[in-house]
Amino acid sequence: MNGPLNRSRRRFVQTAGALVVSFSLDPALLLAQPQKAGKPALPGSLKNEPMLDAWIRIDADGSITVFTGKAELGQGIKTALLQVAAEELVVAPARLTLVTADTARTPDEKYTAGSHSMQDSGTAIRNAAAQVREILVGLASQRLNAQPATLQLADGVISGGGRRIGYGELVSGQTLHVAATGKAPLRPPETHTVIGKPLQRVDIPAKVSGGQAYVQDLRLPNMVHARVVRPPGPGAQLVSVDVSKAARMPGVIKVVRDGRYLAVIAQREYQAVKAAAALAAAVAWQETGALPPQADIVKFVRTSPSEDSVILQQGASGVAGTRIEASYSKPFQLHASIGPSCAVAQNVDGKYTVWTHSQGVFPLRDALAELLAVTPDVVHCIHIEGSGCYGHNGADDVAADAALLAHALPGRPIRVQWMREDEHGWEPLGPPMLAHAAATVSNGRIVDWAYEVWSPPHNARPGKAGNLLPATLLAQPIAPPPARPIPQPEGGGDRNAVPLYTLPSARVTSHFIAKPPLRTSALRSLGAYCNVFAIESFMDELARAAGLDPLAFRSAHLQDPRALEVLRVATDSFGWRDYPRMRGRGRGLAFARYKNLGAYAAIALEVEVARDTGFVRITRAVAAVDAGEIVNPDGIRTQIEGGILQSCSWTLCEEVSFNANTVTSRDWGSYPILRFPQMPDEVKVHLVDRPGQPFLGTGEAAQGPAAAAIANAFADATGVRLRDLPLSRSRVRTALATRT
């Protein structure tokens, strides 16, 4: 440890079955000083919000509040962040209150996305809490007139010299309004009593008991309800509308029209539903028929104008050997949230409060301010969980609906609930992608690699009003800002396009398509899902062409010991080497490190294929994941399990259908998702813990490997390679029927 605090030392003592911590340090050196120019960046999100009291607040009664700009999306982040703070503050997690994603109360951490919550917010809270603990110990040593070495911490109380004092008695005023240093010593892993231990999820009880768990459940006094009437398709133009019948219906308070934007506000929800149906029947639209044929979407992606960039160039191509090439694709996909998007907004004296399940309340606030032509300081966005989404679905759009209608009807809270056809028909889609891989193999090794990926944008999240659907429908529409690729090393469509394998010669090219035919944005894992599917499918094809076992082939091209470890753990547990062959069944393997920066994941699984019906069922799946230091092992397991099941649904079932005018996948019949008969009989997740190592994030590590493992297992079971997603029943039947 550098700097003046290097004179501090710690010792850990076990007494009466509970962990207490003793400190010895110079109290005069405890209060943090602002960072000087030229010093290394602070860890995690502290670099953007360095004041300790932005993250930790201790009140006089001893209550402790922890703040995060990240949102709970069902990934269990509330629980993990409480564990991190509790560990460093030496208190029970139940003693803490966590405030998430609130533009009036929490740090601005932009979006909850990219598996960054633990890397950014968890790291910030951990370091802030450690420094707060140091400050408290220093203050206690003065108040108790005791040497720091004699002080002990236990659940919010510091004792020594025969006396004790609570955290609340030590702080007042601006005590914690000091800048973070990022250098406070963290508690070493061997002393942990909270980090690394299972803890029941704090967000689950209300969800299973019928409590208020989601924004869809929110009911405020004097609240009214609204429904929006959309055009039949994105290019449809309004010809005429008669609002009179809807306006006279029972309970209707107001009919709102602004350009192509139509809505009704009513006293009760079903009154709004009925009035919206009447309004929709009284509108005439002219459609454009401008969308390309669904069957030609891969061709559209391949031939569209693109912004091209080489993101990897190493070695010299043209090496002799066997050349193999293959192309892979994925279609448009939906987020398909089980609960359609919802928001509540209230306008009181020109100040707006918006309750939203947006994954970025601060960027949403700025976009809403632009939409409403007000300053951001009069817009207050509060995150409340929504019923199901990882990515950019309709949450921000419905928040804009609610804000616009609150502008039209000040005073009362207005709840806007999308219908199923709204959610499926108007949410931003996961974009279609095409990947082409080529490699030269000699003596069982890849000697040359070339990979290209074509993709529309994966990020149209708000921050600007033009990225909000309602803004594009107004009489004075706000156009979406020009699409831009997400830069490497994280990337968007080219996320995970650079393989982690050791390759003597390699070239990777990204083709960014700025103007897709339908609106696209972030769907969980972004381009990594397609790129890992393509790369790991191709690795299997190369292994089989070389006559080598897929596991041995991958291992021969990996030098990262953590990658090799997750492969070993997953395949050993699966029984890869002793796999018993059965007719109609096959095994598959895939691996990736998410973004080449995050968690490592290897998945081995088995599928069963019914040739006559085309039905593909995953019988069992085994995963191994290395996400750095584990905070809540149960949380990581459920993240990986959920990621595998979601990827199974994408890979086997999901594809958006559309015609020349609009999306036609408007319900669960036209957009099938994974059902119980296709669910794996067994999913095992093995965790490779790395105590003391940085958090790597988990939420998006499994999607790509699961897709490739399914495709590889299908090829192993049938001898037929499918390279276009999804592996639907019709596609499987056709492929097996035409096999020669």
C-alpha positions in Angstrom: 0.0 0.0 0.0 1.4 3.4 -1.0 1.0 6.8 0.6 0.7 7.9 4.3 -1.8 5.2 5.2 0.9 2.6 4.8 1.6 2.9 8.5 -1.8 1.3 9.2 -1.9 -2.4 10.1 -4.8 -4.8 10.8 -5.3 -7.9 12.8 -8.3 -10.1 12.8 -9.6 -11.8 15.9 -12.3 -14.5 16.3 -14.3 -14.0 19.6 -17.5 -15.6 20.8 -18.2 -17.1 17.4 -18.3 -13.7 15.6 -15.7 -12.0 13.6 -14.4 -8.7 14.9 -11.7 -6.6 13.4 -8.9 -4.7 15.1 -7.0 -1.8 13.6 -3.8 0.1 14.3 -3.3 3.3 12.4 -2.6 7.0 12.9 -5.9 8.7 13.4 -4.5 12.0 12.0 -4.1 10.3 8.6 -7.6 8.9 8.3 -9.7 11.7 6.6 -9.4 11.3 2.9 -8.0 14.1 0.8 -9.1 14.9 -2.8 -7.2 13.2 -5.6 -4.3 15.1 -7.1 -3.9 15.4 -10.8 -1.9 12.6 -12.4 -2.9 9.9 -9.8 -4.3 6.6 -11.1 -8.1 6.4 -11.7 -10.2 5.4 -8.8 -11.7 1.9 -8.9 -15.0 1.2 -10.4 -17.6 4.0 -10.5 -15.7 5.9 -7.9 -13.8 7.6 -10.8 -17.1 9.3 -11.8 -18.5 9.9 -8.3 -15.6 10.1 -5.8 -17.4 11.4 -2.7 -17.9 8.7 0.0 -21.3 9.9 1.1 -22.6 9.4 -2.5 -22.3 5.7 -1.7 -22.6 5.3 2.0 -24.7 7.2 4.5 -24.7 6.6 8.3 -27.4 8.4 10.3 -27.3 9.3 14.0 -29.5 6.4 14.9 -26.9 4.0 13.4 -28.9 3.2 10.3 -26.8 2.7 7.2 -27.9 3.4 3.7 -26.0 2.2 0.6 -26.6 3.9 -2.8 -26.1 2.5 -6.3 -26.8 3.9 -9.7 -27.4 0.4 -11.0 -30.8 -1.2 -11.2 -32.2 -4.6 -10.0 -33.4 -6.4 -13.1 -33.9 -9.8 -11.5 -30.2 -10.6 -11.7 -29.9 -10.3 -7.9 -27.7 -7.3 -7.8 -29.4 -5.8 -4.7 -28.4 -8.8 -2.7 -24.8 -8.9 -3.9 -24.2 -5.2 -3.4 -25.5 -5.4 0.2 -23.1 -8.3 0.8 -20.2 -6.2 -0.4 -21.0 -3.3 1.7 -21.8 -5.4 4.8 -18.5 -7.2 4.5 -16.4 -4.1 4.5 -18.4 -2.3 7.1 -18.5 -5.4 9.4 -22.3 -5.3 9.8 -25.0 -7.8 9.1 -26.6 -7.3 5.6 -30.0 -7.0 7.3 -28.8 -3.8 8.9 -28.4 -2.0 5.6 -30.8 -0.3 3.3 -30.0 -0.2 -0.4 -31.3 2.6 -2.7 -31.0 1.8 -6.4 -31.1 4.0 -9.5 -32.8 7.2 -8.5 -31.8 10.5 -10.2 -32.4 12.5 -7.0 -30.5 10.2 -4.6 -28.0 7.9 -6.2 -24.8 8.2 -8.2 -25.1 8.4 -12.0 -23.9 5.1 -13.2 -25.5 5.4 -16.7 -27.0 2.1 -17.7 -27.3 -1.3 -16.0 -25.8 -3.2 -18.9 -22.9 -5.2 -20.1 -22.5 -7.3 -16.9 -21.0 -4.2 -15.3 -22.9 -3.9 -12.1 -20.4 -5.7 -9.9 -17.4 -4.4 -11.9 -18.5 -0.8 -11.6 -20.9 -0.4 -8.7 -19.7 -3.4 -6.6 -16.1 -2.2 -6.8 -17.1 1.4 -5.9 -19.2 0.4 -2.9 -16.6 -2.0 -1.7 -13.8 0.5 -1.7 -16.0 3.3 -0.3 -17.2 1.1 2.5 -13.6 0.1 3.3 -12.6 3.7 3.6 -15.7 4.6 5.7 -14.7 1.8 8.0 -11.2 3.3 8.3 -12.6 6.7 9.1 -14.9 5.2 11.8 -12.1 3.4 13.4 -10.0 6.6 13.6 -12.8 8.6 15.1 -13.5 5.8 17.6 -9.9 5.7 18.7 -10.2 9.4 19.6 -13.6 9.2 21.3 -12.8 6.1 23.3 -9.3 7.3 24.1 -8.1 3.9 23.1 -5.3 2.7 20.8 -6.6 1.6 17.4 -4.9 -1.8 17.9 -7.3 -2.5 20.8 -10.5 -1.6 18.9 -12.9 -4.3 17.7 -15.8 -4.0 15.2 -18.9 -6.0 15.4 -22.2 -5.3 13.6 -22.1 -1.5 13.7 -20.4 -1.1 17.1 -16.7 -0.3 17.9 -15.4 -1.4 21.3 -12.2 -1.0 23.2 -10.9 0.1 26.6 -14.0 -1.3 28.2 -16.3 1.0 26.3 -18.3 0.8 23.1 -19.7 3.3 20.6 -22.0 2.9 17.6 -21.3 4.0 14.1 -24.1 6.6 14.3 -22.5 8.3 17.3 -19.3 8.8 15.4 -20.6 10.6 12.3 -22.2 14.0 12.0 -22.5 16.6 9.3 -19.9 16.4 6.7 -17.9 13.5 8.3 -18.3 11.3 5.2 -18.3 14.1 2.6 -14.7 13.4 1.7 -13.1 12.2 -1.5 -12.4 8.5 -2.0 -8.8 7.5 -2.2 -9.3 4.0 -3.5 -6.5 2.8 -1.2 -8.3 1.8 1.9 -7.3 -1.8 2.6 -10.0 -4.4 1.8 -10.7 -7.2 4.2 -8.7 -10.2 3.0 -10.7 -13.2 1.6 -9.7 -15.5 4.5 -11.6 -13.3 6.9 -14.9 -13.0 4.9 -18.1 -13.9 6.7 -20.5 -12.4 4.1 -18.8 -12.3 0.7 -18.6 -15.7 -0.9 -21.5 -17.0 1.2 -25.1 -17.7 0.0 -27.6 -15.1 1.0 -31.3 -15.2 0.2 -32.3 -12.7 -2.4 -33.9 -9.6 -1.0 -36.0 -9.0 -4.1 -37.7 -12.4 -4.2 -40.2 -12.4 -1.3 -42.6 -9.9 -2.8 -42.4 -11.6 -6.2 -43.6 -15.0 -4.8 -46.1 -13.6 -2.2 -48.1 -11.3 -4.4 -46.6 -8.2 -2.9 -45.6 -5.0 -4.8 -42.6 -6.2 -6.7 -42.8 -4.5 -10.1 -43.7 -1.1 -11.5 -46.7 -2.9 -13.0 -47.9 -3.3 -9.4 -47.6 0.4 -8.5 -50.7 2.2 -7.4 -50.7 5.8 -6.3 -53.5 7.9 -4.8 -55.8 9.5 -7.3 -54.0 7.6 -10.2 -55.6 7.4 -13.6 -54.8 5.1 -16.5 -53.8 5.5 -20.1 -53.4 3.5 -23.3 -51.6 4.6 -26.5 -52.9 3.9 -30.0 -49.9 3.2 -32.3 -49.7 3.2 -36.1 -50.0 -0.2 -37.7 -46.3 0.0 -38.6 -43.3 2.3 -38.3 -43.8 3.9 -41.7 -47.6 4.3 -41.6 -48.9 7.9 -42.0 -52.1 9.2 -40.4 -54.8 10.0 -42.9 -57.7 10.9 -40.6 -59.0 10.3 -37.1 -62.3 10.9 -35.3 -61.8 11.2 -31.5 -65.4 12.0 -30.7 -66.7 8.5 -29.9 -63.7 7.6 -27.6 -64.0 11.0 -25.9 -67.6 10.3 -24.9 -67.0 6.8 -23.5 -67.5 6.2 -19.7 -64.6 7.3 -17.5 -62.6 9.0 -20.3 -60.9 12.1 -19.0 -59.0 13.1 -22.1 -58.1 12.1 -25.6 -54.6 13.2 -26.6 -53.5 13.8 -30.2 -50.2 15.2 -31.4 -49.3 14.2 -34.9 -49.3 10.4 -35.2 -49.3 10.1 -31.4 -52.7 9.2 -30.1 -53.7 8.2 -26.5 -56.6 8.1 -24.1 -56.7 8.8 -20.4 -59.4 7.3 -18.2 -60.4 6.9 -14.6 -60.0 3.1 -14.7 -57.8 0.8 -16.6 -60.4 -1.2 -18.5 -62.1 2.1 -19.4 -58.8 3.1 -21.0 -58.5 -0.2 -22.8 -62.1 0.1 -24.3 -61.6 3.7 -25.3 -58.3 2.9 -27.0 -59.9 0.2 -29.0 -62.7 2.6 -30.1 -60.1 5.2 -31.0 -58.1 2.7 -33.0 -61.2 1.8 -35.0 -61.7 5.5 -35.9 -58.3 6.0 -37.4 -57.3 5.7 -41.1 -53.7 5.0 -41.9 -51.7 4.8 -45.1 -48.9 2.2 -45.1 -45.7 2.3 -47.1 -44.7 -1.4 -47.6 -41.1 -0.5 -47.4 -39.7 -3.4 -45.4 -37.6 -6.1 -47.1 -39.0 -9.7 -47.3 -38.4 -11.6 -44.1 -36.8 -14.5 -46.1 -34.2 -12.1 -47.5 -33.1 -10.5 -44.2 -29.7 -12.2 -44.2 -29.1 -11.0 -47.8 -30.2 -7.5 -46.7 -27.7 -7.5 -43.9 -24.9 -8.7 -46.2 -25.6 -6.2 -49.0 -26.5 -3.1 -47.0 -24.1 -0.1 -46.9 -21.8 -0.5 -44.0 -19.0 1.2 -42.0 -16.1 -1.2 -42.1 -13.3 -1.6 -39.7 -10.5 -4.1 -39.1 -10.5 -4.8 -35.3 -7.7 -7.4 -35.3 -4.8 -7.8 -37.7 -1.9 -10.0 -36.8 0.6 -12.2 -38.6 0.7 -12.9 -42.3 -2.0 -14.7 -44.2 -1.6 -17.2 -47.1 -0.1 -20.0 -45.1 -0.4 -23.5 -46.7 -2.9 -26.0 -45.4 -6.6 -27.0 -45.6 -8.9 -24.1 -46.1 -12.4 -24.2 -44.6 -15.1 -21.6 -44.7 -18.6 -21.3 -43.3 -21.3 -18.6 -42.7 -23.7 -18.3 -39.7 -26.7 -16.0 -39.1 -29.3 -15.0 -36.5 -32.6 -13.3 -37.2 -34.4 -10.4 -35.5 -35.3 -11.4 -32.0 -37.5 -9.9 -29.3 -36.8 -9.2 -25.7 -40.3 -10.7 -25.2 -40.7 -9.6 -21.6 -43.3 -11.6 -19.8 -44.8 -8.4 -18.3 -45.5 -5.7 -21.0 -43.7 -2.4 -20.3 -45.3 0.0 -17.8 -44.6 3.4 -16.3 -46.2 6.0 -14.0 -45.6 9.7 -14.3 -46.9 12.8 -12.4 -46.6 16.5 -13.3 -47.0 18.7 -10.3 -46.4 22.4 -11.0 -44.1 21.7 -13.9 -42.0 19.1 -12.0 -42.1 15.6 -13.3 -41.7 12.3 -11.3 -41.4 9.2 -13.4 -41.5 5.7 -12.0 -39.8 3.4 -14.5 -38.1 0.1 -15.2 -35.6 1.7 -17.5 -32.1 0.3 -17.2 -30.7 3.9 -17.3 -32.6 6.4 -15.3 -30.1 9.2 -15.7 -29.9 9.0 -19.5 -33.7 8.6 -19.6 -34.1 11.8 -17.5 -32.0 13.7 -20.0 -34.1 12.3 -22.9 -37.4 13.1 -21.2 -36.2 16.6 -20.5 -35.5 17.2 -24.1 -38.8 15.6 -25.1 -40.7 17.9 -22.7 -38.6 20.9 -23.5 -37.7 21.4 -19.8 -34.4 21.3 -17.9 -33.2 17.9 -16.5 -33.5 19.2 -12.9 -37.3 19.2 -13.0 -37.4 15.5 -14.1 -37.0 12.9 -11.4 -36.7 9.3 -12.5 -37.1 6.5 -10.0 -36.3 2.9 -10.9 -38.7 0.2 -10.0 -38.3 -3.3 -11.3 -40.2 -4.4 -14.4 -41.4 -7.9 -15.0 -38.7 -9.3 -17.2 -36.1 -7.7 -19.4 -32.4 -7.8 -20.1 -31.7 -5.1 -22.6 -33.5 -2.2 -24.1 -37.1 -3.1 -24.4 -40.1 -0.8 -24.2 -39.3 0.5 -20.7 -38.0 3.9 -21.9 -40.7 4.3 -24.5 -43.5 3.7 -22.1 -41.8 6.2 -19.6 -42.0 8.7 -22.4 -45.6 7.9 -23.0 -46.3 8.5 -19.3 -44.4 11.8 -19.2 -46.1 13.2 -22.3 -49.5 12.3 -20.9 -48.6 13.8 -17.5 -47.7 17.0 -19.4 -51.2 16.9 -21.1 -53.0 16.2 -17.8 -51.1 17.8 -14.9 -51.6 16.9 -11.2 -52.7 13.3 -11.3 -50.4 10.3 -11.5 -50.8 8.6 -14.9 -50.1 4.9 -15.4 -49.4 3.7 -18.9 -49.5 0.0 -19.4 -48.5 -1.4 -22.8 -50.6 -4.3 -24.2 -48.9 -7.5 -25.5 -49.3 -6.3 -29.1 -47.5 -3.1 -28.1 -44.6 -4.9 -26.5 -44.1 -7.3 -29.3 -44.8 -4.9 -32.1 -42.9 -1.8 -30.9 -40.0 -2.7 -28.7 -36.5 -2.3 -30.2 -35.4 -5.6 -31.6 -32.3 -7.6 -31.2 -30.7 -7.1 -34.7 -30.1 -9.7 -37.4 -26.5 -10.6 -37.9 -24.3 -12.5 -40.4 -20.8 -13.9 -39.7 -18.4 -15.5 -42.1 -15.4 -17.5 -40.8 -12.5 -18.9 -42.8 -9.5 -20.7 -41.5 -6.5 -22.7 -42.7 -5.6 -25.8 -40.7 -2.3 -27.6 -40.9 -1.2 -30.5 -38.7 -4.1 -30.1 -36.4 -3.5 -26.4 -35.7 -5.1 -23.2 -37.0 -2.4 -21.3 -39.0 -4.6 -18.6 -40.5 -7.9 -17.1 -39.4 -10.3 -14.7 -41.1 -13.6 -13.6 -39.6 -16.2 -11.0 -40.7 -19.4 -9.9 -39.0 -22.2 -7.8 -40.4 -24.6 -6.2 -37.9 -27.0 -3.3 -37.4 -26.7 -1.2 -34.2 -27.0 -2.8 -30.8 -27.5 0.4 -28.9 -30.2 2.9 -29.4 -30.8 3.5 -25.7 -32.1 7.0 -24.8 -30.0 9.8 -23.7 -31.4 11.7 -26.6 -35.2 12.2 -27.1 -35.0 10.9 -30.7 -34.3 7.4 -29.3 -37.7 7.4 -27.6 -40.5 6.0 -29.7 -43.2 8.6 -28.9 -40.8 11.4 -29.9 -40.8 10.1 -33.5 -44.6 10.2 -33.8 -45.3 13.8 -32.7 -46.4 16.5 -35.1 -43.0 18.0 -34.7 -41.0 14.7 -34.6 -37.6 14.4 -33.0 -35.4 12.2 -35.3 -33.2 9.5 -33.8 -29.6 10.5 -33.6 -27.2 8.8 -36.1 -26.3 5.3 -35.0 -22.8 4.8 -34.0 -20.9 1.5 -33.4 -19.8 0.7 -29.8 -16.0 0.8 -29.8 -13.8 -2.1 -29.0 -12.7 -3.7 -26.7 -16.3 -4.2 -25.6 -17.9 -3.7 -29.0 -21.5 -4.0 -30.1 -22.1 -6.2 -33.2 -18.5 -7.1 -33.0 -18.5 -8.0 -29.3 -16.6 -11.3 -28.9 -15.7 -11.3 -32.7 -12.1 -11.5 -31.7 -11.5 -15.1 -30.4 -9.6 -15.7 -27.2 -7.6 -18.5 -29.0 -4.0 -18.2 -29.8 -3.7 -17.7 -33.6 -0.5 -17.0 -35.5 -2.3 -15.1 -38.2 -5.7 -13.5 -37.8 -7.9 -10.8 -39.3 -11.3 -9.8 -37.9 -13.4 -7.2 -39.8 -16.6 -5.5 -38.5 -19.2 -4.2 -40.9 -21.5 -1.8 -39.1 -24.9 -1.2 -40.8 -26.3 2.1 -39.5 -29.8 1.9 -41.0 -31.7 -1.4 -40.3 -35.2 -1.8 -41.7 -36.6 -2.0 -38.2 -35.5 -0.3 -34.9 -32.8 -2.3 -33.1 -31.1 -1.9 -29.8 -29.5 -3.8 -27.0 -30.6 -7.4 -26.3 -28.7 -9.3 -23.7 -25.1 -10.0 -24.6 -25.4 -7.9 -27.8 -23.3 -9.3 -30.7 -21.6 -11.8 -28.4 -24.5 -14.3 -28.8 -24.1 -14.5 -32.6 -20.3 -14.2 -32.6 -19.7 -16.9 -30.0 -22.3 -19.1 -31.7 -20.4 -18.7 -35.0 -16.8 -19.0 -33.7 -17.5 -21.9 -31.4 -19.5 -23.7 -34.1 -16.6 -23.1 -36.5 -14.1 -24.4 -34.0 -16.1 -27.7 -33.9 -16.1 -27.8 -37.7 -12.4 -27.3 -37.8 -11.8 -29.9 -35.1 -13.9 -32.5 -37.0 -12.1 -31.7 -40.3 -8.8 -32.2 -38.6 -10.0 -35.5 -37.0 -9.5 -34.2 -33.5 -11.7 -34.2 -30.4 -13.4 -30.7 -30.0 -12.1 -30.4 -26.4 -8.5 -31.3 -27.3 -8.6 -29.0 -30.4 -9.8 -26.0 -28.3 -7.3 -26.7 -25.5 -4.4 -26.8 -28.0 -5.3 -23.2 -29.0 -5.7 -21.7 -25.6 -2.9 -20.3 -23.3 -5.1 -18.6 -20.7 -5.1 -20.9 -17.6 -8.4 -19.6 -16.4 -10.0 -20.6 -19.8 -8.5 -24.0 -19.6 -9.7 -24.5 -16.1 -13.4 -23.8 -16.9 -13.1 -26.1 -19.9 -11.7 -28.8 -17.6 -14.3 -28.4 -14.9 -17.2 -28.4 -17.3 -16.1 -31.4 -19.3 -15.0 -33.5 -16.4 -18.4 -33.0 -14.7 -20.2 -33.7 -17.9 -18.3 -36.9 -18.5 -16.9 -35.8 -21.9 -14.3 -38.4 -22.3 -16.5 -41.3 -21.4 -19.6 -40.1 -23.1 -22.0 -43.0 -23.9 -23.2 -42.9 -27.5 -27.0 -43.3 -27.9 -29.1 -43.1 -31.1 -30.6 -39.6 -31.6 -28.4 -38.0 -29.0 -25.3 -36.0 -29.2 -22.9 -33.9 -27.1 -21.7 -30.4 -27.7 -19.1 -28.1 -26.2 -18.5 -24.3 -26.3 -16.4 -21.7 -24.5 -15.9 -18.0 -24.4 -14.8 -15.2 -22.1 -17.5 -12.5 -22.3 -16.1 -9.5 -24.2 -12.7 -11.1 -23.6 -12.8 -9.0 -20.5 -15.5 -10.5 -18.3 -16.4 -13.9 -17.0 -15.2 -17.2 -18.5 -17.8 -19.7 -19.2 -17.6 -23.3 -20.7 -20.8 -25.3 -21.4 -21.1 -29.0 -22.3 -24.5 -30.3 -23.0 -26.5 -33.1 -24.6 -29.4 -32.9 -27.0 -32.0 -35.4 -28.1 -33.3 -35.0 -31.7 -36.6 -36.4 -32.9 -36.0 -36.7 -36.7 -39.7 -37.1 -37.6 -40.9 -34.0 -35.8 -37.8 -31.9 -35.8 -38.1 -31.5 -32.0 -34.8 -30.8 -30.3 -34.6 -31.2 -26.5 -31.6 -30.4 -24.2 -31.4 -33.4 -21.9 -28.7 -32.0 -19.6 -26.3 -29.1 -19.4 -23.1 -28.6 -17.4 -21.5 -25.2 -17.1 -18.4 -23.9 -15.4 -17.9 -20.2 -14.8 -15.0 -18.0 -13.5 -16.4 -14.6 -12.6 -13.5 -13.5 -10.4 -14.2 -13.3 -6.7 -17.6 -14.7 -5.9 -19.9 -12.6 -3.7 -23.1 -14.7 -3.8 -22.6 -18.2 -5.2 -26.3 -18.8 -5.5 -26.7 -15.6 -7.4 -24.1 -16.5 -10.0 -25.5 -20.0 -10.4 -29.0 -18.6 -11.1 -27.5 -16.1 -13.5 -25.8 -18.8 -15.5 -28.8 -21.1 -15.3 -31.1 -18.3 -16.5 -28.6 -17.4 -19.3 -28.5 -21.0 -20.5 -32.3 -21.3 -20.6 -32.7 -17.9 -22.3 -30.2 -18.9 -24.9 -32.0 -22.3 -25.4 -35.1 -20.3 -26.2 -33.3 -18.0 -28.6 -31.5 -20.8 -30.3 -34.4 -23.3 -30.7 -37.4 -21.1 -31.0 -37.2 -17.3 -31.4 -37.5 -15.3 -34.6 -39.4 -12.2 -35.3 -41.8 -12.4 -38.3 -42.7 -9.3 -40.3 -44.3 -8.3 -43.6 -43.8 -5.4 -45.9 -45.3 -3.0 -43.4 -44.7 -4.1 -39.8 -43.8 -6.8 -37.3 -46.4 -9.6 -37.3 -45.1 -11.4 -34.2 -47.7 -9.8 -32.0 -48.4 -12.6 -29.5 -47.0 -15.8 -28.1 -48.5 -17.8 -30.9 -46.6 -16.0 -33.5 -43.5 -15.6 -31.4 -42.9 -19.0 -29.7 -40.5 -19.2 -26.8 -39.1 -22.2 -25.0 -41.7 -24.3 -23.3 -41.4 -26.9 -20.5 -41.0 -30.0 -22.8 -37.8 -28.5 -24.2 -36.3 -27.5 -20.9 -33.2 -29.4 -19.8 -33.8 -32.2 -17.4 -30.8 -31.1 -15.5 -28.5 -28.0 -15.4 -25.4 -28.0 -13.3 -23.3 -24.9 -12.7 -19.8 -25.2 -11.2 -18.1 -22.0 -9.9 -14.4 -21.4 -10.1 -13.8 -18.9 -7.3 -11.0 -16.4 -7.4 -10.8 -14.8 -4.0 -9.1 -11.5 -4.1 -9.5 -11.1 -7.9 -11.6 -8.4 -9.5 -15.3 -9.0 -10.1 -15.9 -9.9 -13.7 -19.7 -9.9 -14.1 -21.8 -12.9 -14.9 -25.2 -12.0 -16.5 -24.2 -12.4 -20.1 -21.5 -15.0 -20.0 -23.6 -18.1 -20.9 -25.7 -17.0 -23.9 -23.1 -17.4 -26.7 -21.6 -20.7 -25.4 -25.0 -22.2 -24.8 -26.1 -21.5 -28.4 -22.9 -23.0 -29.9 -23.0 -26.0 -27.6 -26.6 -26.8 -28.8 -25.6 -26.4 -32.5 -22.5 -28.6 -31.9 -24.5 -31.3 -30.1 -27.1 -31.2 -32.8 -24.4 -31.8 -35.4 -23.0 -34.6 -33.3 -26.4 -36.3 -33.0 -27.4 -36.0 -36.6 -24.3 -35.5 -38.7 -26.0 -32.3 -40.1 -24.6 -28.8 -39.4 -27.1 -26.0 -39.0 -25.6 -22.6 -39.3 -28.7 -20.4 -39.3 -30.7 -19.6 -36.1 -33.1 -20.6 -34.8 -32.9 -24.4 -34.9 -36.6 -24.5 -35.3 -38.6 -27.6 -35.8 -39.3 -26.7 -39.5 -35.7 -25.9 -40.2 -34.6 -29.2 -38.5 -37.1 -31.3 -40.4 -36.1 -29.7 -43.7 -32.4 -30.2 -43.0 -32.7 -33.8 -42.0 -35.1 -34.6 -44.9 -32.7 -33.2 -47.5 -29.6 -34.8 -46.1 -27.9 -36.9 -48.8 
